[in-house]
Amino acid sequence: MGFYADCIFPWLMDLSMRSESISAERRRVLRDVAGDVLEIGFGTGLNLPHYVVGPDGVRSLTALDPSRGMAKRAARRLRQAPLAVRLEVLPAERLPFADEQFDAAVSTWTLCSVADPAPALAGLRRVLKRGGRFFFLEHGRAQAEHLRRWQDRLNPLQRRIACGCNLNRDIEGLVSQSGLRIIELERYFLPRVPKIVGSMYRGVAVRDG
Ligand SMILES: C[S@@+](CC[C@H](N)C(=O)[O-])C[C@H]1O[C@@H](n2cnc3c(N)ncnc32)[C@H](O)[C@@H]1O
């Protein structure tokens, strides 16, 4: 993987993704997450302090991320977490879990980076219980044509500097094509962030059948 992907990028990611405004975004998407939960692309564990833990909230958290560098940086937050977390160093394309195991699944700023999002989302649907919900907070393809053109132009550079992160993924399309039904979706721009990286999708999708 190399020093940049193992050490520098996890450090940079952790530093840039824990501001008060980003934390508020995390709280907003995580406040209704409950039951036995799977989080894909756990990163450095920045969502951990924002889960509502308890009998009516999160009962258990299973998390995965393929990067050992991210997992290493998550260690301190895992020790301080208000619940025990099972963390697997694995990509979302290979979920080693039984069918219909989880009440909820979570992905924040991760579907941009998953190498093969279609099988990852199909697997996620498989491990969700019927009626289970997928909570997502992602950046991706903008609605305005001129922004999309810049996203396409700059995507190769972004993929290099941000370890495979894509600027131009159609998150709504990817989630819908997985067979999950989107029941809530908000599109907006993150404030104080260039629009090509701050075009957001915040939503909830449900597994019907
Ligand atoms: C921008 S970071 C976001 C981390 C975290 N979700 C957050 O909100 O802070 C993207 C994360 O996706 C992870 N990732 C990359 N490929 C992945 C894959 N195939 N499956 C799951 N996670 C992946 C990266 O290792 C990284 O931790």
The ligand as an SDF file (V2000), in Angstrom:
LIG
                    3D

 27 29  0  0  0  0  0  0  0  0999 V2000
  -13.0620    9.4210    2.9800 C   0  0  0  0  0  0  0  0  0  0  0  0
  -12.8650    8.0110    3.9920 S   0  0  0  0  0  0  0  0  0  0  0  0
  -14.2960    8.1100    5.0370 C   0  0  0  0  0  0  0  0  0  0  0  0
  -14.1500    7.3480    6.3010 C   0  0  0  0  0  0  0  0  0  0  0  0
  -15.3780    7.3500    7.2340 C   0  0  0  0  0  0  0  0  0  0  0  0
  -16.4940    6.6850    6.6350 N   0  0  0  0  0  0  0  0  0  0  0  0
  -15.7760    8.7360    7.6710 C   0  0  0  0  0  0  0  0  0  0  0  0
  -16.9320    9.1440    7.4690 O   0  0  0  0  0  0  0  0  0  0  0  0
  -14.9250    9.4180    8.2620 O   0  0  0  0  0  0  0  0  0  0  0  0
  -13.2540    6.6520    2.8990 C   0  0  0  0  0  0  0  0  0  0  0  0
  -13.0890    5.3090    3.5750 C   0  0  0  0  0  0  0  0  0  0  0  0
  -13.5160    4.2670    2.6850 O   0  0  0  0  0  0  0  0  0  0  0  0
  -12.6510    3.1780    2.8740 C   0  0  0  0  0  0  0  0  0  0  0  0
  -12.7450    2.2560    1.7480 N   0  0  0  0  0  0  0  0  0  0  0  0
  -12.0430    2.2650    0.5870 C   0  0  0  0  0  0  0  0  0  0  0  0
  -12.3880    1.2040   -0.1630 N   0  0  0  0  0  0  0  0  0  0  0  0
  -13.3280    0.5300    0.5260 C   0  0  0  0  0  0  0  0  0  0  0  0
  -14.0460   -0.6690    0.2800 C   0  0  0  0  0  0  0  0  0  0  0  0
  -13.8770   -1.3640   -0.8490 N   0  0  0  0  0  0  0  0  0  0  0  0
  -14.9150   -1.0970    1.2280 N   0  0  0  0  0  0  0  0  0  0  0  0
  -15.1120   -0.3960    2.3650 C   0  0  0  0  0  0  0  0  0  0  0  0
  -14.4440    0.7430    2.6520 N   0  0  0  0  0  0  0  0  0  0  0  0
  -13.5620    1.1990    1.7480 C   0  0  0  0  0  0  0  0  0  0  0  0
  -11.2870    3.8340    3.0250 C   0  0  0  0  0  0  0  0  0  0  0  0
  -10.3160    2.9610    3.5730 O   0  0  0  0  0  0  0  0  0  0  0  0
  -11.6340    5.0000    3.9430 C   0  0  0  0  0  0  0  0  0  0  0  0
  -11.5470    4.6350    5.2910 O   0  0  0  0  0  0  0  0  0  0  0  0
  1  2  1  0
  2  3  1  0
  2 10  1  0
  3  4  1  0
  4  5  1  0
  5  6  1  0
  5  7  1  0
  7  8  2  0
  7  9  1  0
 10 11  1  0
 11 12  1  0
 11 26  1  0
 12 13  1  0
 13 14  1  0
 13 24  1  0
 14 15  1  0
 14 23  1  0
 15 16  2  0
 16 17  1  0
 17 18  1  0
 17 23  2  0
 18 19  1  0
 18 20  2  0
 20 21  1  0
 21 22  2  0
 22 23  1  0
 24 25  1  0
 24 26  1  0
 26 27  1  0
M  CHG  2   2   1   9  -1
M  END
$$$$
